[in-house]
Every structure is written in C-alpha cells, then in structure tokens.
Amino acid sequence: MPYYAAIVMILMLLLDGCSSKTEKTFLQSFEKEKNYHQKLIKTEKLQFYEDNLTKILLTATYLGEDKAGAESFIVGIYADDDTAAIPGSDHLKLTLNGKHPLKIEPLSTEDDALKNLSFISEWTSYYRISFPHVESKRLEMKVVTPRFGSGRMHFAKIAKYMIEVLKKRPATF
C-alpha cells in the first residue's frame, strides 16, 4: 500500500510539472497575440456573389467608441470592379442601426491601424468609418449594393454571449 501512494504522488508531480510548462507557454503566446485575438472577435465578414464568384468581400472590425463618442470601424473592401469598392458611393451604401456614416477615411495599407487586424490583403481597400453613437449593445451594419442586393453584419459592444445572458435575466430595479 505505501508503494501505491508513492507511485501516485510521483505521477501527480510529473503531470503537474508538464501541464504547467505547457500552460506557461500557451499564456505567453496568447499575451503576445492578445490584441490580434481581441480584434478577431470583433470582426465580421460579408460576401456578395455572382455566378458563384465573389464579386465583393467586406470585412469589418468594430473598434469601439472613439474619443468623440462615435462608433468606429475599420472596413476592408475587395471588389472585382473597383467602382463598387467605394463606401458611401451609389455602388456601396453602409448604415449602422439605420444611421449613415459621419466620416469615411481611406487608409493606406501601411497604416498602423491595420497592423493587428485579422484579414489584410494587398487587393483590399481599407477605410476607417465612424457612425453616430448607438445606445444599443447590438450593432447591425447593413451593406446595400444596387447590383448584388444587401447583407448584414452583426456586432456587439459587449461579448455576444453576454447579450443572450442579459436577455434571459429578469430586469432588476
């Protein structure tokens, strides 16, 4: 019996030592890429097709509220036809919860704002787009094109699973 206890203790020490090294490596790796992962969680993608070919691909990353209180996004647009790639034009209209953009600022592919984004491509045009402040925790970006129709991307100011939790919880006063 004493041998059994000693063997169990040795196995526990070995397993504990291995897992802590792995965990430490994982945490260091995660900390290095933390900003990237946080942006990835707040990124959505929308594609428009014609004859099973992607004609427009949009990626939008919610950055949160800027200093002025506006809802800020970085939107990447790949379009097969360059005229369809200009947000705010007749070819591509964006709204956030029904509100039109306050400001659309083109970004160069060398811009620091793009360094931690998840989907970067040399064939994509990037824009920092600000919308009026939205009180709701849920955000819906609607994209309308006359040629390909419309689509929606859904974002949340807090973690999306928290919205479901808050919906189910009774209101407290």
Phi, psi and omega in degrees: 000317179297329178294320180299315180296320180294319179296317179298317180297317180296316178298319179297318179295319179296313181294320179296318179297319180293316184291325181291325177294316179297316181297318180297317179296317179298314181296321178296318178296317180295316180300322179297322185254017186302313181298318178301312182293322178296321178289323179299321179297328183261020181249136177234158183231145178219133179237143172245132185245156169215124183053044179062018175246139177289121178259325176221132175235123178244137168237135180230132178242123179280121182265349184098193180276137177277185183299331181274357180091003179280152177280123188247137180225154163248123183244127175255133183231118170254127178227138177297327179246116186303332181292334180277358187263010183255107180294144182089349178278176177294340182275340184208108181248136180241140171223153175238114185050040177084359182257139180281156181297145173278322186210137175234115184242116177295143178243145174279159180292349178266359183298138179299332181297339182269351187301323184255013179278157187275327184242096179240132181218145180288346180265005184251142174263137184243144182221142168265121184239129179249135178242158176302153180304140178240128181289327184297150175282340178261136179237137177233115177265121179257133179242126182237129174233136180296330185276323187248359180093209184228163177208166183229146172236137184248133180231167177220143178286332174243174180305137185302324180294333179292329178297318178295319179297315181294327178295321185280336183281135178292148180294140177244141180239000000 
